[in-house]
Amino acid sequence: MMEPDLFDIERKALSDARRALETQEANGHRLGLAALIGDYERVIREMRRLISHADRTERELNRANQRLTELTQTLDYRSRHDGLTGLLNRETLIGQAETWLTTKTLGLIIVDIDHFKQVNDRYGHPIGDRILIEVGRALLAHAPVYGGLCGRLGGEEFAVIVPAATPIALMQCATGAAVAIRALRHDQHPGLRVTASFGVALAEPGACFDRLYICADDALYRAKHTGRDRIELVADCIGAD
Ligand SMILES: Nc1nc2c(ncn2[C@@H]2O[C@H](COP(=O)(O)OP(=O)(O)OP(=O)(O)O)[C@@H](O)[C@H]2O)c(=O)[nH]1
């Protein structure tokens, strides 16, 4: 036997009520029962209104939920990336470097654009920003080839981290990026030339990341002070403490 649906029950209840009304009409009680039927119909109308309101609310909640998920993803992306270049930001890159270094040999390349202040002063900040984006792209074109990640440490300073790296692979990666940076050109400023200096160092699994960073930074300092547009490699691999 089929289950009666909601409307069958309503219809039966109303026809019962109407029959009772006719019986009561004969007995002079019409008004009381008619009011009851009216109430019943109002309750049904209200139920329908509430159901459609609940459907609308559910759809709105689903939309709000979807928007919240998108916002969370956007916030998560922004918290991990540099707003200008789209590369990983300093915290994310260093966090990943520290994680890798617990179990793997890690190569670190610090890249600093040469005389970047002059680029800003001569060509303006928006062109400086353009150069930062293009240097980021040049690094991004090379780091993944060696299984590395790149990020912007801040200002005109970038870094590439390469797990399980060898000195040869690190030097190849840095050389490829240096060539790409040297080749950058700007249509409106044909005289604009960009170079960068590189400090490269390698550490054994379990070594302290801060020591690796200091060594690569020292190498960068030497590259800057021996003429710029150069790559300086720290010869010894930094050992675990
Ligand atoms: N356009 C632009 N400039 C920036 C940004 N962040 C930092 N800078 C500029 O980068 C320049 C860095 O200058 P310095 O630290 O003197 O270094 P440099 O001129 O590159 O000189 P060397 O590193 O010694 O070769 C400063 O002029 C900063 O204003 C940025 O997001 N956009």
The ligand as an ORCA input file, in Angstrom:
! r2SCAN-3c Opt
* xyz 0 1
  N      60.807     49.363     -7.289
  C      61.008     48.786     -6.111
  N      62.123     49.073     -5.405
  C      62.332     48.438     -4.224
  C      61.416     47.524     -3.687
  N      61.900     47.067     -2.508
  C      63.084     47.682     -2.303
  N      63.361     48.512     -3.349
  C      64.516     49.376     -3.551
  O      65.683     48.597     -3.684
  C      66.795     49.474     -3.470
  C      67.916     48.706     -2.801
  O      68.997     49.540     -2.745
  P      70.351     49.147     -2.045
  O      70.085     48.293     -0.835
  O      71.121     50.410     -1.844
  O      71.085     48.192     -3.046
  P      71.538     48.403     -4.544
  O      71.274     49.782     -5.050
  O      70.942     47.289     -5.321
  O      73.080     48.224     -4.435
  P      73.902     46.886     -4.339
  O      73.014     45.825     -3.739
  O      75.031     47.219     -3.444
  O      74.335     46.535     -5.721
  C      66.284     50.654     -2.646
  O      66.323     51.808     -3.435
  C      64.817     50.266     -2.364
  O      63.957     51.390     -2.378
  C      60.228     47.267     -4.440
  O      59.348     46.464     -4.058
  N      60.061     47.910     -5.623
*
